[in-house]
Amino acid sequence: MLSLFQSASPYSIDIEAVDDIFQTGKTVDNFRIGHEVHRGGMAILKEAFIDFEKDPILLKIPRVGKDQPIENLICFETELTILRSLNSPYVPRFIKGGNLAKTPYIAMSRIPGIALEKILIEKKQFSIEKTITIAMNLLKALQNLHAQEVIHLDLKPDNILVDDNHEVYLIDFGLAHHARFPDLLAEEMRKGIGSAPYISPEQIVGVREDCRSDIFAFGVIVYEMLTGKLPFDNPQTLNGLKKRFWAQANPPRSIRSDVPPWLQEIVLRCLEPFAKDRYQSATHIRQLLREPSTIKLTERSERLAPLSLWENMKRWFRVAGYEPSPILRSEIIYEQAPLMVATIDVSGENEPMFERMQRAASNIMKVFPEGRISCIGIITNSPTFEGEREIDSASGQFRRHLVRLKDWAKPLNMSEERISYHVFEATDAASKIVEFAKDNDAAVILLGASRFIPNRVVPWRSTMTKVVEEAQCSVHIVRI
């Protein structure tokens, strides 16, 4: 009799190069692949056709393989999760997601319109009227996004599409944060904080849960539409990024005299370094743009020149040791929704252990209906010299391990918001497991006992022993 948790071995996975899969003219999952529309740093967009869609759609395909960073896959997984959950007229309509191992893609509707970035390059400055119209429509889209507990975190003109009626659409959710879904970038301690001119001060220090970060980016974008310039330039170093902690943007009215004082008030308040000093919601700003007479003007509206060197120095001293504002969000109660870290050895075939760990995880989660699982696997080393095959690349190995983790978790039948998957490269597996559990405030670590010498991290302690000794939470050992 077959066990409830028995499934086909996850070790028969063969990974084909993504560029070979999605060649123009091929058919993938009934999608006829068309020409390439855009090639970005993390993904490629290709036009595609399918019978049940009247118009061409887009396939977003992660850039993976030789010399491609692991973040590309993490951002792809993040966007797939968030787009699938969103119900909004201001983002692409999600159609389907492909199999990560065989055909990684996101199929989405193609939105009419062109990138705001392209319009800015052509026009440099917008009329006051057009700026306000686009700003209000952008706020409407942000309002809808934030109401669904999503923060974009990479808001910039390149990720904003504007149609002929000045309606606004948001794209590219690879760096976004969803309050009810695992934050893969944060949990795996990857960088990926956004585009330098537009990110908020709190993002620079690692905060990803504050919707007021999008308010800061909104301020930068409106400033750019009004003046044709960036308020904090385009820094390429961490010190350059940190300048926005204390520096004050040149007042828009010092660059362009027809900017109304009330509009300068809105823009400069959005650019405040502390989130608590900005407007607290997109809804509020939209109301103010609709009724400028209700705006409370401060000295911001009166500025006509940049700050003096002395004033800048005083601001620098005031923000020394910058601490971000408290986040405005409800806390998840630790006891009601604990996190379990399930450490799965995907380096070799051990079906009995896989099954035992599946049963243990299932039993623990029955006790905590709101609990979450983070499944992690450790790669001891990436290939030093990448071969020509996809599987020989660092991202190919990462992808294969990620697929194995997902195969292990399938029989648990957990909803997507309650489970996440992480692959790390580490020579000391035990230390990485302990560090991940601590950083993510885990309640329990689920670990399989190993009987093999290669599992030893130091001559006298196994991975299991080290995790048990050093973990700051409970450790559940599974034996066979």
C-alpha positions as CSV (number, residue, x, y, z in Angstrom):
1,M,0.0,0.0,0.0
2,L,1.4,3.4,-1.0
3,S,2.0,5.9,1.7
4,L,0.0,9.1,1.8
5,F,3.2,11.1,1.4
6,Q,5.0,8.9,-1.2
7,S,5.7,10.6,-4.5
8,A,8.0,10.3,-7.5
9,S,11.6,10.9,-6.6
10,P,12.5,14.6,-6.9
11,Y,16.0,13.7,-8.0
12,S,15.2,13.0,-11.7
13,I,14.9,16.7,-12.5
14,D,16.7,17.8,-15.7
15,I,16.9,21.5,-16.2
16,E,16.9,22.9,-19.8
17,A,18.4,26.3,-20.6
18,V,15.7,29.0,-20.5
19,D,16.9,30.7,-23.7
20,D,16.4,27.4,-25.5
21,I,12.9,26.9,-24.2
22,F,11.5,30.2,-25.2
23,Q,12.8,30.7,-28.7
24,T,10.6,32.7,-31.0
25,G,8.3,30.4,-33.0
26,K,8.1,27.6,-30.3
27,T,5.0,26.7,-28.4
28,V,5.2,26.4,-24.6
29,D,2.1,25.4,-22.6
30,N,-0.1,26.3,-25.6
31,F,1.6,29.8,-25.8
32,R,3.0,30.5,-29.2
33,I,6.2,32.5,-28.5
34,G,6.5,35.8,-30.4
35,H,9.3,38.4,-30.6
36,E,11.2,39.9,-27.7
37,V,9.6,43.1,-26.3
38,H,12.1,44.0,-23.7
39,R,15.3,42.7,-22.1
40,G,15.9,43.9,-18.5
41,G,18.6,43.1,-15.9
42,M,16.4,40.4,-14.2
43,A,14.0,39.2,-16.9
44,I,13.0,39.1,-20.5
45,L,9.6,40.1,-21.9
46,K,8.3,38.2,-24.9
47,E,5.1,38.6,-26.8
48,A,2.9,35.4,-26.9
49,F,-0.3,34.2,-28.4
50,I,-2.9,31.8,-27.1
51,D,-6.4,30.9,-28.4
52,F,-8.5,32.0,-25.5
53,E,-7.0,35.5,-25.5
54,K,-8.1,37.9,-28.2
55,D,-5.0,40.1,-28.0
56,P,-1.3,39.2,-27.7
57,I,-0.1,38.7,-24.1
58,L,3.3,38.9,-22.4
59,L,5.5,36.2,-21.0
60,K,8.0,37.4,-18.4
61,I,10.9,35.0,-18.3
62,P,13.7,35.2,-15.6
63,R,17.2,35.6,-16.7
64,V,19.0,32.6,-15.3
65,G,22.0,30.5,-16.2
66,K,25.7,31.3,-16.5
67,D,26.8,34.6,-14.8
68,Q,23.2,35.5,-13.7
69,P,22.6,36.4,-10.0
70,I,20.4,34.2,-7.8
71,E,18.3,37.4,-7.0
72,N,16.8,37.1,-10.5
73,L,15.0,33.9,-9.5
74,I,14.0,35.2,-6.0
75,C,12.5,38.3,-7.6
76,F,10.7,36.2,-10.2
77,E,9.2,34.0,-7.4
78,T,8.1,37.2,-5.5
79,E,6.4,38.7,-8.6
80,L,4.7,35.4,-9.4
81,T,3.3,35.2,-5.9
82,I,2.1,38.8,-5.7
83,L,0.6,39.1,-9.2
84,R,-1.4,35.9,-8.6
85,S,-2.9,37.5,-5.5
86,L,-3.7,40.9,-6.8
87,N,-7.1,42.0,-8.0
88,S,-6.5,45.4,-9.5
89,P,-7.3,47.3,-12.7
90,Y,-3.9,49.1,-12.3
91,V,-1.6,46.1,-12.7
92,P,-1.2,43.5,-15.4
93,R,-3.8,40.7,-15.2
94,F,-2.2,37.4,-14.2
95,I,-3.0,34.6,-16.6
96,K,-0.7,31.7,-15.7
97,G,2.6,30.8,-14.1
98,G,4.9,28.2,-15.6
99,N,6.7,25.3,-13.9
100,L,9.9,26.5,-12.3
101,A,12.0,23.5,-13.3
102,K,10.8,23.2,-16.9
103,T,9.2,26.4,-18.1
104,P,9.6,29.4,-15.8
105,Y,7.4,32.2,-16.9
106,I,4.6,34.5,-15.8
107,A,1.9,35.0,-18.4
108,M,0.2,38.4,-18.0
109,S,-2.0,40.8,-20.0
110,R,-0.3,43.4,-22.1
111,I,-1.1,46.9,-20.9
112,P,-1.6,49.7,-23.4
113,G,0.6,52.7,-22.8
114,I,4.3,53.6,-22.6
115,A,6.7,53.9,-19.8
116,L,6.7,57.3,-17.9
117,E,10.5,57.1,-18.2
118,K,10.3,57.4,-22.0
119,I,7.9,60.4,-21.8
120,L,10.3,62.1,-19.3
121,I,13.2,61.6,-21.7
122,E,11.3,63.2,-24.5
123,K,9.6,66.1,-22.6
124,K,12.0,66.7,-19.6
125,Q,9.3,68.8,-17.8
126,F,5.6,68.3,-17.7
127,S,2.9,71.0,-17.5
128,I,1.6,71.6,-14.0
129,E,-1.8,70.4,-15.1
130,K,-0.5,67.2,-16.7
131,T,1.8,66.5,-13.7
132,I,-1.2,66.7,-11.3
133,T,-3.3,64.5,-13.5
134,I,-0.7,61.7,-13.7
135,A,0.2,62.2,-10.0
136,M,-3.5,61.7,-9.0
137,N,-3.8,58.6,-11.2
138,L,-0.6,57.2,-9.8
139,L,-1.9,57.7,-6.2
140,K,-5.1,55.9,-7.2
141,A,-3.1,52.9,-8.3
142,L,-1.0,53.1,-5.1
143,Q,-4.1,53.4,-3.0
144,N,-5.5,50.2,-4.5
145,L,-2.2,48.4,-4.0
146,H,-1.8,49.4,-0.4
147,A,-5.4,48.4,0.4
148,Q,-4.4,44.9,-0.7
149,E,-1.4,45.0,1.7
150,V,1.2,45.3,-1.1
151,I,4.1,47.8,-1.1
152,H,5.8,48.2,-4.5
153,L,9.2,49.2,-3.2
154,D,10.6,49.8,-6.8
155,L,8.4,52.6,-7.9
156,K,10.1,54.5,-10.7
157,P,9.2,56.0,-14.1
158,D,10.4,52.8,-15.8
159,N,7.8,50.8,-13.9
160,I,4.9,53.1,-14.5
161,L,2.9,52.9,-17.8
162,V,0.8,55.8,-18.9
163,D,-1.9,55.4,-21.6
164,D,-3.4,58.0,-24.0
165,N,-5.9,59.1,-21.2
166,H,-3.1,59.6,-18.7
167,E,-4.3,56.5,-16.8
168,V,-1.5,54.9,-14.8
169,Y,-0.5,51.2,-14.5
170,L,2.2,49.6,-12.2
171,I,4.5,46.9,-13.4
172,D,7.4,44.8,-12.1
173,F,6.7,43.5,-8.6
174,G,10.0,41.6,-8.2
175,L,11.1,43.7,-5.1
176,A,7.6,44.1,-3.7
177,H,6.4,43.2,-0.2
178,H,3.1,41.6,0.7
179,A,2.0,41.6,4.3
180,R,0.4,38.2,4.1
181,F,3.0,36.4,2.1
182,P,6.6,35.4,2.8
183,D,9.1,38.1,2.0
184,L,11.7,36.1,0.1
185,L,14.3,38.8,-0.3
186,A,14.1,39.7,3.4
187,E,14.1,36.1,4.6
188,E,17.1,35.2,2.5
189,M,18.9,38.4,3.5
190,R,19.4,39.3,-0.2
191,K,20.1,42.9,-1.2
192,G,17.8,44.1,-4.0
193,I,16.6,47.4,-2.5
194,G,15.4,49.2,-5.6
195,S,16.7,51.9,-7.9
196,A,19.0,54.4,-6.4
197,P,17.3,57.7,-7.2
198,Y,13.9,56.6,-5.9
199,I,14.4,54.5,-2.8
200,S,13.5,55.8,0.6
201,P,16.0,56.3,3.5
202,E,14.4,53.4,5.4
203,Q,14.9,51.0,2.5
204,I,18.6,51.8,2.6
205,V,18.8,50.4,6.1
206,G,16.7,47.3,5.2
207,V,13.1,48.2,6.1
208,R,10.7,46.6,3.6
209,E,7.4,46.7,5.5
210,D,6.5,50.5,5.4
211,C,4.0,51.6,2.7
212,R,5.4,55.2,3.2
213,S,8.4,54.1,1.2
214,D,6.2,54.3,-1.9
215,I,5.2,57.8,-0.8
216,F,8.8,58.8,-0.9
217,A,9.3,57.4,-4.4
218,F,6.1,59.1,-5.5
219,G,7.6,62.4,-4.3
220,V,10.8,61.8,-6.3
221,I,8.7,61.0,-9.4
222,V,6.6,64.2,-9.2
223,Y,9.7,66.2,-8.5
224,E,11.2,64.8,-11.7
225,M,8.1,65.5,-13.7
226,L,8.1,69.1,-12.6
227,T,11.8,69.9,-12.9
228,G,13.3,67.4,-15.2
229,K,15.9,66.7,-12.4
230,L,16.3,64.1,-9.6
231,P,16.1,65.5,-6.1
232,F,19.1,63.4,-4.8
233,D,20.8,62.7,-8.2
234,N,21.7,59.1,-9.0
235,P,24.3,58.0,-6.4
236,Q,26.3,54.8,-7.1
237,T,27.7,54.3,-3.6
238,L,26.2,53.6,-0.1
239,N,27.5,56.9,1.2
240,G,25.9,58.6,-1.8
241,L,22.6,56.9,-1.0
242,K,22.8,58.0,2.6
243,K,23.0,61.6,1.6
244,R,19.1,61.7,1.5
245,F,19.1,61.0,5.3
246,W,20.1,64.7,5.8
247,A,20.3,66.5,2.5
248,Q,17.4,68.7,1.4
249,A,16.3,68.7,-2.2
250,N,16.6,72.0,-4.1
251,P,13.0,73.5,-4.0
252,P,11.2,72.9,-7.2
253,R,10.3,76.6,-7.3
254,S,14.0,77.4,-7.4
255,I,14.2,75.5,-10.7
256,R,10.8,76.4,-12.1
257,S,9.0,79.5,-11.1
258,D,5.4,78.5,-12.1
259,V,5.3,75.6,-9.5
260,P,2.5,76.6,-7.0
261,P,3.6,76.8,-3.4
262,W,1.0,74.2,-2.3
263,L,2.4,71.7,-4.9
264,Q,6.0,72.3,-3.6
265,E,4.6,71.7,-0.1
266,I,3.3,68.3,-1.1
267,V,6.4,67.2,-3.0
268,L,8.9,68.2,-0.3
269,R,6.9,66.7,2.5
270,C,6.9,63.4,0.6
271,L,10.7,63.6,0.5
272,E,11.2,63.9,4.3
273,P,13.8,61.5,5.5
274,F,11.7,60.1,8.4
275,A,8.5,58.3,7.3
276,K,6.6,59.8,10.2
277,D,7.1,63.3,8.7
278,R,5.6,62.4,5.3
279,Y,2.0,62.1,4.3
280,Q,0.9,58.8,5.7
281,S,-1.2,57.5,2.8
282,A,-1.7,57.8,-0.9
283,T,-5.4,58.5,-0.2
284,H,-4.6,61.6,1.8
285,I,-2.3,63.1,-0.9
286,R,-4.9,62.5,-3.6
287,Q,-7.5,64.3,-1.6
288,L,-5.1,67.3,-1.2
289,L,-4.4,67.4,-4.9
290,R,-8.1,67.4,-5.5
291,E,-8.6,70.3,-3.1
292,P,-5.4,72.4,-2.8
293,S,-7.1,75.0,-0.6
294,T,-7.2,72.5,2.2
295,I,-3.4,72.0,2.3
296,K,-1.7,73.3,5.4
297,L,1.3,75.3,4.1
298,T,4.6,75.3,6.1
299,E,8.0,76.8,5.4
300,R,8.5,74.1,2.8
301,S,6.1,76.0,0.5
302,E,8.2,79.2,0.8
303,R,11.6,77.8,0.0
304,L,13.2,79.5,-3.1
305,A,16.8,78.5,-2.7
306,P,18.9,75.5,-1.6
307,L,20.0,75.3,2.0
308,S,23.3,76.9,3.0
309,L,26.3,74.8,3.9
310,W,25.7,75.6,7.6
311,E,22.1,74.5,7.4
312,N,23.1,71.3,5.7
313,M,25.6,70.6,8.4
314,K,23.0,71.1,11.1
315,R,20.7,68.6,9.4
316,W,23.6,66.2,9.1
317,F,24.2,66.3,12.8
318,R,20.5,65.9,13.6
319,V,20.2,62.6,11.6
320,A,23.5,61.1,12.7
321,G,22.8,57.5,13.6
322,Y,19.6,57.5,11.5
323,E,16.8,55.3,12.9
324,P,13.7,54.7,10.7
325,S,10.3,55.6,12.0
326,P,8.1,53.0,13.6
327,I,6.2,51.0,11.0
328,L,2.5,51.5,10.8
329,R,1.2,47.9,10.7
330,S,-0.5,45.4,12.9
331,E,1.8,42.9,14.5
332,I,1.4,39.2,13.9
333,I,1.1,37.4,17.3
334,Y,4.0,35.1,17.7
335,E,2.1,32.4,19.6
336,Q,-0.8,32.2,17.2
337,A,1.3,32.1,14.0
338,P,4.7,30.5,14.7
339,L,7.3,29.9,12.0
340,M,8.8,26.5,11.6
341,V,12.1,26.2,9.7
342,A,12.2,22.8,7.9
343,T,15.7,22.0,6.9
344,I,15.6,19.6,4.0
345,D,18.8,17.8,2.8
346,V,18.4,17.9,-1.0
347,S,21.9,16.8,-1.7
348,G,21.2,13.1,-1.8
349,E,18.3,10.6,-2.1
350,N,16.7,9.7,1.2
351,E,13.1,9.0,0.6
352,P,12.3,7.5,4.1
353,M,13.7,10.6,5.7
354,F,11.7,12.8,3.3
355,E,8.5,11.0,4.2
356,R,9.2,11.1,8.0
357,M,9.8,14.9,7.8
358,Q,6.7,15.4,5.8
359,R,4.6,13.6,8.5
360,A,6.3,15.6,11.3
361,A,5.7,18.9,9.5
362,S,2.1,18.0,8.9
363,N,1.4,17.1,12.5
364,I,3.0,20.3,13.8
365,M,1.1,22.5,11.5
366,K,-2.2,20.8,12.5
367,V,-1.7,22.3,16.0
368,F,-1.1,25.8,14.5
369,P,-3.7,26.6,11.8
370,E,-2.1,30.0,11.2
371,G,1.5,28.7,11.4
372,R,4.1,29.1,8.6
373,I,6.9,26.9,7.2
374,S,10.1,28.1,5.7
375,C,11.7,25.2,3.8
376,I,15.5,25.7,3.5
377,G,18.2,23.7,1.7
378,I,22.0,24.2,1.8
379,I,24.3,24.1,-1.2
380,T,27.9,23.5,0.1
381,N,29.5,25.1,-2.9
382,S,28.7,26.5,-6.3
383,P,30.5,25.4,-9.5
384,T,33.9,27.3,-9.8
385,F,33.8,27.0,-13.5
386,E,30.4,27.1,-15.1
387,G,29.8,24.6,-17.9
388,E,27.7,25.1,-21.0
389,R,24.6,23.2,-19.6
390,E,22.1,25.1,-17.5
391,I,22.4,22.6,-14.6
392,D,26.2,23.3,-14.5
393,S,25.6,27.0,-13.6
394,A,25.2,28.5,-10.2
395,S,21.6,29.6,-10.9
396,G,20.9,26.2,-12.4
397,Q,21.9,24.4,-9.2
398,F,19.9,26.9,-7.2
399,R,16.9,26.4,-9.4
400,R,17.1,22.6,-9.1
401,H,17.4,22.7,-5.3
402,L,14.4,25.1,-5.2
403,V,12.3,22.6,-7.2
404,R,13.3,19.8,-4.9
405,L,12.1,21.7,-1.9
406,K,8.8,22.4,-3.5
407,D,8.4,18.8,-4.4
408,W,9.0,17.8,-0.8
409,A,6.3,20.3,0.4
410,K,3.6,19.4,-2.1
411,P,2.0,16.6,0.0
412,L,1.5,19.1,2.9
413,N,-1.1,21.0,0.8
414,M,-0.4,24.3,2.5
415,S,-1.6,27.6,1.0
416,E,1.0,29.7,-0.7
417,E,1.0,32.5,1.9
418,R,2.0,30.0,4.6
419,I,5.0,28.5,3.0
420,S,8.3,29.8,1.5
421,Y,11.4,28.2,0.0
422,H,15.0,29.2,0.4
423,V,18.3,27.9,-0.9
424,F,21.6,29.1,0.6
425,E,25.2,28.5,-0.2
426,A,27.2,27.8,3.0
427,T,30.2,25.7,4.1
428,D,28.8,25.4,7.6
429,A,25.2,24.3,7.3
430,A,24.4,24.3,11.0
431,S,25.4,28.0,11.4
432,K,23.3,29.0,8.5
433,I,20.3,27.2,9.8
434,V,20.7,28.8,13.3
435,E,21.2,32.2,11.8
436,F,18.2,32.0,9.5
437,A,15.9,30.8,12.4
438,K,17.1,33.6,14.6
439,D,16.8,36.3,12.0
440,N,13.2,35.2,11.2
441,D,12.1,34.7,14.8
442,A,11.4,31.0,14.2
443,A,9.6,29.0,16.9
444,V,10.9,25.6,15.9
445,I,13.5,24.0,13.6
446,L,12.6,20.7,12.0
447,L,15.8,18.7,11.3
448,G,16.5,15.2,10.0
449,A,19.1,13.3,12.0
450,S,22.0,12.2,9.8
451,R,24.0,9.1,10.2
452,F,26.7,10.1,7.7
453,I,30.1,11.4,8.3
454,P,30.0,14.1,5.6
455,N,27.3,15.9,7.7
456,R,29.9,16.7,10.3
457,V,30.8,20.4,10.5
458,V,33.6,20.1,13.0
459,P,35.5,17.0,14.1
460,W,33.5,16.5,17.3
461,R,30.0,17.9,16.4
462,S,27.5,16.9,13.7
463,T,25.2,19.5,12.1
464,M,22.3,18.2,14.3
465,T,24.3,18.6,17.5
466,K,25.5,22.1,16.6
467,V,21.9,23.2,15.7
468,V,20.5,21.8,19.0
469,E,23.2,23.5,21.0
470,E,23.1,26.9,19.4
471,A,19.5,27.4,18.2
472,Q,17.5,30.0,20.3
473,C,14.3,28.1,19.6
474,S,13.0,24.5,19.9
475,V,14.5,21.9,17.6
476,H,12.5,18.8,16.5
477,I,14.7,15.9,15.4
478,V,13.3,13.4,13.0
479,R,15.0,9.9,12.9
480,I,14.5,6.8,10.8
